[in-house]
Each structure stands twice: as structure tokens, then as C-alpha cells.
Amino acid sequence: MWLMAVTVVLGLLCAESAVAQVVQAQSVNAKEPAQESSATTGISEDEAVLQALKQNPELRAFRKQHAVAEGEILSATAIENPTVQFQLVHVQTGAQMGFAITLKWTPPQPVVFSASRSAARAHLEQVKYEIADKEWSIANQVRLAHSTLLTLQQQRALYDQMLALRKQMIELLKTRITHGAATRIELNMLQLSMLFAQRDLDDLLLKQTDSQSQLHTLLGLLSAAPIDVRGQTSVSQEPSPLPDADALAEQALAARPALKAAQSKIAQKEQLLRVEKAKRWPWFELSGRYRSTNSINYPNEGLVGIEFPLPVLNWNSGPVKIAAAELDLEQALAQAQIQTLKQAVYRAHAALQTRRNIVLRYQKEVLPVVAEHEQLMELALRGGQLDLVALLSSEESALRAQKEYQEARLSFRRAWLALEAAVGTPLAEVAK
């Protein structure tokens, strides 16, 4: 609307000149929403998330832990190999030299074998949940970066249109100055206003560059070319009521993969404690031996034996105490993680509620006032009741209001994603 008002004053400035026709043609283009400029090109939010889940280098490296955990299961369930010893006996006799073969094998202790296997499986579950939590975090970061670029793209379109119109106003004022219909101070004020707008646009372009770099990193792209984004910031979420904070906290405890990973880690420590306690009790080693010599009475000799350690000096107390302490530590960390997560949900819920109220206030109070102000300014311009100074001031107010509204919606989107990240599931599913 404010672009249409500026167009009106341009028409008044150029009067019946040929430039008026150009201005009127551009007023039609100014009516189109800025966010529709890239509606059919670029990457959507969901497409960006899918690409990040496939190509993000940090995530791809993190997934390699799954194969490591699978290898640990094979290692924990492997049966110990027997040992074979070959000896030469009576070497000093030369021709009467014989040989001996000894075979030893320690069978797996049932408790140690079972607990080690369970600990390895628990570690595999832990890795799976950690990967899922990492994927959820990456997806939320991508959505935030995409929404930020969309907002900056819309703001840049506003500034581009405003600067284009101000350039035309400067050219028209220069023409009017040559005919004595305008003053140099008016031209200088318009030039200063354009410089300030260009400075704001430069700041916006720097923010856009940072967001582009972040999105490149998340998507795993090595390219200097900017990423075109398409879509619109979701507006259906803004007026909808938020779920209860306590319900979201309970949902987070049930859905967050990080908590499930912590529980799997506790199960792993419990099994490792079982292993150390089982090692307190002696376990046997089987052995067999065959010896062949030139003895007349017993040229062939066979022996079978069993070997036990004597736990009289060491009951494996140190490793048991360490395993028990590590279990207590993991349980304490899990409890602290639960409290931290619930507090994060409450904090994100309060922030989202505040951001929602700000957006609704803009929609109910600020935007109608801005729209009415633009209509009154347009009427005043048509009646010749508004000079250049008032026009620039009004234009700055309208532009600032639209920019602040877009930033408020972006902050709402950021708070929405922060709450989803804490809960571990889309809020739309929780509302159902």
C-alpha cells in the first residue's frame, strides 16, 4: 500500500510528462506480494530437510557409529579361540627326541557372555536414538535457516521496490529543479533518505549471506552460488491455540530420542556391572595334552586337566566399584537431563506464547492502523495536502511497521521450532 502512495506522489510530481506512464505501469507491479517472486523456483522447506538428512556431512559421519556398535555385538558374542602349544622333548638326545601338543580352551561363562551381549545391544540402541536425535536437531536447524531466508527475501523485495521508486523520484525532482518547481533541499533530503535505505539493505544482505552460509553447511553443499528458497512462512500456526505446557513436557519425556538414549546407556552400565560381579567367581579352563617319546614303557602319553583361579587375594572389588559408580553417574545424569528437558519445554512454551501474542497484536492492532494511515496518506497526496517531508516520514513508518511484522513472524517461527526441538515431535501432532 505504501508503494502505491509513493506512486501517487510520483504521478503528481511528473504531472503530464511521459514519465507518469512508466510510474503508473510500475504501480501495478507494486501490488503483487513480494513473497511470490520465487514461488515456482528454488527449494522448499521439506525438500531442504530431506536433502540435509541425506547429505549433511556431520550427520553422515555420526551415522558411522551404528556400524561400530554392530561390530561391538559381534565382538561381545564371539567365543574365545583355543590355544595350541607344540613342544619338542628330549632335544638333548637327538634321535630319541619326542614332541608334545597341548590344547587349552576357556569356555564362555554364561553370566559374563549374556551380560556382555546385552550391554553391546544396549549400546546399539543408544546409538540409534542418538542418531535419531541428531537428525531431529538438523531438521529443525534447516527449517529455521529456510524460514530466515524467506523472511530476508521478502524484506529485500520491499527495499528493492522502495529504492527503485526513490531513484525515479530523484530524477523527477532534478527535472523540476531545472524548471524552478522544486528546491535543492528537497532533493538532498530525498538523497539522504535513499542512502539510509541503502544502508539498511546492505545490512539485510549481510544477514542473507550469513543465512546462506548456514544453509549451505546444513545441506552439505560446497558452492559459492546462493540457494534459492521458495514457500511462505506458515501463518496457520499463529492464531491456533498452543497445547498445554505440562502435556508438552510429558510428550517430550516420551518422544525425545535423547532420553531414550540415556535409558539405553543406563541399561548398558547395568549389564557391565553384572559382568564385573560375575568375574568375582572362578571359572575353569580346560586343557588336554598328548606327548610322544621313545620311552619303552609309555611311548604315548595323554593328559586331561581343568584349571581354576583361586580368588583369595582379589575379589574383583575395584572393577565392581567402578562399574557401580558409573551406573550411579548415568542415572544421575539421566535424571538431570529429564529436569533440563522439562525446563526447556516450559521456557520454549512461554517464549512461543509471548511471540504469538505479539504477532496477533500486529494483526489486530498495528496492521489495520498502518493500512488506514496509508489510505489517508494517499487521499492527502491526491488532494495536494502532503509535502515531500511528510511523505518520506510516512513512508518510513509504513516500511518499518511491515519489516517489524515480518521479523515478529520470523521470531514466532523460531520459537515454534525451538519448542518442537525440545518436545521431539511436531506440535501439530501433539495438538491432535
N, C-alpha and C positions, 0 to 999 in steps of 0.2 A: 504493500500500500504506500509506504513512504517513497518507493521508487516512482510510483505513479504521480505523487505530489511533486517530486523534483522534475518530472517530465512536464508537468503543467507549467512550472515556472520557466523551464527552458522554452516552451512554446510562447510564453509571454515575452521572454527576452528577445527571441528571434523574430517576433511579430509575423510579418507576411513573407519572410525570407524563405529561400529554398531549404534551408537547414531545418525548418519546422517539420517538413515532411519526414526527414530522417528521424527526428525525435519522436514523432508520432508512431513511426514504424517500430521503434525500439520500445515504446511503452507497451506494445502488445507482448513482446518477449519478456518484459519485466513481470508480467502477470503469472508466468509459469513458475511452479515451485522449483526452488534451487536444487532440491534433492533428486529431481527426476532427470538430471543431466546425465547420470550414469546408470539409469535404470536397467538398461539392456546389456551393459558391458561390465566387466570386472568379475570379481569373485564374491560370492555371498558368504554370509557368516557360517552357515552349516558346511559349505564347501571348504572354507578355510580350516574349520575344525577337523574335518576328515583328512585334509592334506597334512595338517600338523601331526595327527596321530600316526600317519604313515612315514613322514619324512623328518620329523623333529630329531636332530642328532642326539640330543641329550636323552630323549625318551628311547630311541633305538639302542643306545648304549646301555641304558638302565634295564632294558628287557633281556640283555645278555645274562643277567643274574639268574634267570629262570633255568637256563641250561646248566649253570654251575650248581644250582640246588638239586637238579635232577641227577647230576653226577655224584652229589653227596649221598643220595639214596642208594645208588649202586655201590658206593664205597662202604656205606654202613651195613649193607646186606651181603657183602662179599664174605665167603668162607675163607678162613686163613689157609694158606697152602702148607702142605707138609714139607719137612726138610729131610734131605738125604745126605748122609755122610759116608764117604768112601775112604777106607784106610788100608794101608799096607802093613802087615805084621811080620815080625821076624825078618826085617830087612837085612840085619847083620849076617844072616845065614846064607844069603844068596839063593841057592837052588831050593832051599826049604822055605822060602818066603811065601806067606799067605796073604789073604785080604779079608776085610770086614766091611759090611754095609749096614749102616744104622739108619732107621727111618723113625722120625718123630712128627707128631701132629697133635695140636691142641684143638679139640672140638669147641664149637661156639657155646658159650654159656647162655642158656635160654633167656635169662633176665637181661643180660647185657645186650644180646642180639636184638631182642624185642624192643628194648628201650632206645637203643641207638637207631633202629629203623624208624620208630615213632618220632624221635627227635628230628631226624632228617626230613620226614614227611611234614612235620610241623614247620620246619624252616622253608620248605617248598610252598606251603600255604601262605606263610608270611611274605615271601617274595611276590606271590601272585597278588596279594592285597596291596602291597606297596606299589606294584606296577599299576594297579587299577587306580590307586590314589594319585599317582603321578600323572596318569592320563587325565583324570578329572581336573587336576590343577592346570595342566597345559591347555585343556579345552576352555577353561574359564579365562585364562590369560589371553587366548586367541580371541574369544568373544569380546573381551574388554578392548583389546587393541583394534579390532574391527569397528566396534561402535565409536571409538575415539576418532578413527579416520573418517568415518561417515559424518560425524559432527563437524570436524575441521573442514571437511569437503563442503558442507553446507555453508559454513561461515565464510569460506573462501569465495564461494559463488556470490554471496552478498557483497563482499568487499570488491570483487571484480566488477560487478554491475555498478556499484556506487562510484568507483574510480573512473569507469568509462563515462558515466554521466557528468562527473565533475570536470573531466577533460573537455567535454563539449561545452560545459558552462564557461570554462576559462576562455575557450576560443570565441564564444559568443560575446563575452564581456570585452575581450580585446577589440572585437569589431565595433561594439557600442562605444568604447573609449575613443576610438578614432573618429566617431561621429559626435562625440561630446555628450552621449547619453548615459555614461557611467563614469565612475571615478577610479583612480589608481588604488585607493584604499580598499575599495570593494574587491578589486582583482587580487590585491595582496592577501586579504582575508580568505578568499577562496583558495588561493595557492597554499597558504598555511594549513587550511583545513585538509587539503589534499595530501600535504606532506605528513600530517598526523595520521591520516587514514592509511597512507602507505607504510608508515612505521608499524601500525597495528597489523597490517597484512604481513610485514616481514616477520614479526613475532609469531604470527599464526603459521607461516611457512616453516619456521624453525621447529615448532611443535609438531607439524606434519612430518618433517624429516625424522624427528626422534621416533614418532609412532611408526613410520615406515620401517625404520631400522629394527624396531622391536618386533614388528610383524614378520619381517624377513627372517629374523633369528628363530622365531617360533615355528615358522613354516619350513625351516631348513633350506632357504633359498640363498644362493650365492650369486647375487646380481645387483648391479647398480640401478637397474630400471625400477621405477616405483610400481607398487602393486595397486591396480585399480580395484576398488571395492564397490559393491552395489548393495542395495537394500535400503531399509529405513529403520531408524531406531524405534523399537517396539513401543507403541502407545497404548496397547490394550492392557498392559500391566499396571499403568499408572493409576487409573481410577479404581482398580479392583482392590477389595479389602485384603489385608495381609493375614496369613494364618497366625494362630496363637503362638507366642514365643515358646511356651512350655512344650507345646506339641512339636514345634520345630526342633527343640532340644532333644526330645525323645526320639524323633526321627533321625537326628544326627547320630545318636548313640547306636541306632540300629543299622544305619546305612553307610556310615563313613568307613571306607576300607582301611584307613589308618588305625582305627580302633580294633578292627578285626585282625590286622597285622600284629598289633600289640598283644592280643589274646593268643595268637599263634606263637608268638615269641615266649609267652609265659608257659605255654604247653611244651615248647621245646626245652626250656630250662627245667621243667618238672621231670622230663624224661632223662635229661642229663644228670639230674640228682639221683634218679633211680640207678643209672649206670654206675655212679661212684659208690653208692651204697652197696650195690651188688658185688663190686670189686673187693669189698671187705672180706668176703668169704673165699676160701681157697678153691681153686679149680684145677682139675687134673690135666696132665699131659701124657699122652700115650706114646710108647716107644717100642720098637722092635729091632732086633739085631741078628744078623747072620754073619758067621765067621768061618772061613775055610783055611785050614792049615795042613801041614804034613804030619800032624800028630797021629801016632799009630792007634791010640785008643779012641780018640774023638777027633777025627779029621774035619767033621762038620759040626758046627755049634750054633744053636739058635737060642735067642733070649727075647722075652716079652716083659715089659715093665710099665709102670704107671708112676707119675711124679706129681707130688703135691707141694706147694709152698707152705711154710709154717708161719701163720700170722701172729707171731709172738712179740715182735718188736714194732710193727707198724700195722695199724688197722685202717689205713687209708683215710685217717681223720682229716688231714689237710685238704685234699681234694673234695671231700664231702662238705666240709665247712665252706669252702669257696663256692661250690655249686649251690648250697643253701642260701648263701649271701647274695649270689647273683639272681636267684629266684625271687628273694625278697625285694631286690632292687627293681627288677622288671615289674613286679606287682605294684610297687610304689610309683614307678614311672607311668604305668597304665592308669592308675587312679588319678595322678596329676594331669595326665592327658585328657581324661574324661572331664575333669573340672575346667581345664583350659578350653576345651571344645565347647562346653555348655556356655561358658562366659563369652566365647567368641560369637556364638549364636545369638545370645542376648544383646551383645554390643552391636552386631550387624543388623539385628531386627530393629533396635532403637534408631540406628542411623538411617535405615531404609524408611522407617515411619516418618522421620523428620524430612527426608528428601521427598517423600510422596506428598507431604503437606505443602512443601514449597512449590512443587510442580502444580498441584491443584490450585494453590493460591494464584499462581501466574495465570492459569487457565480461566479462573473465575473472576479475578480482580484486575490483574495487570494488563493482560492482553485486550480485554474489552476497552479499557481506558486508552490504551495505545491506538486501537482501531478508531475510537471516537476522535482522538486527537488528530489522527491523520486525515479523517474526513473533514474536520473543522479547518485544518490547515489547507486542504485542497480548496474548500469553499472560499477561504480568505485569499488564497492565491488567485482564484478566478475573479474575485472582486477587487483585486489590486490592493488589499489591505495588509499585506505582509511584505517586508523588505528582505534583503539578502541575509542580514544578520539573524533575523528571526527564523528564516528558512534553514540556515545551517544549524542553529541551535535545536530546532525541532527535528531536523534530520538526525543529528547526533543522538538525541533522546530516543527516537524510534529505533535506530540501529542498535543502541546499547540495550534496549529492552529485548529485542529479538535475540541478540547474542547471549544475554543473561538467561533467557528462557531456554535456549539450546544447551547452554552449559548446565542449567538445572536438570534438564532431562538426561544429559550425559552423567551427571553425578547420581541421579536416580538409577540409571542403568548400572553404574559402577557399584552402587550399594546393593542392588539386586543380585549382581553376580557374586559379590562378596558373601552375601547370605547363602546363596546356592553353594558356593565353595565350602562354607562351614557346615551346611546341612548334609552335603554329599549326594543330593538328588535335586532335580528341577522343582522349583516351588509350585509350578502348575500341577505336578503330580501329587504334592502334599495337600494342595487345596482340594483335590478330588476325594 
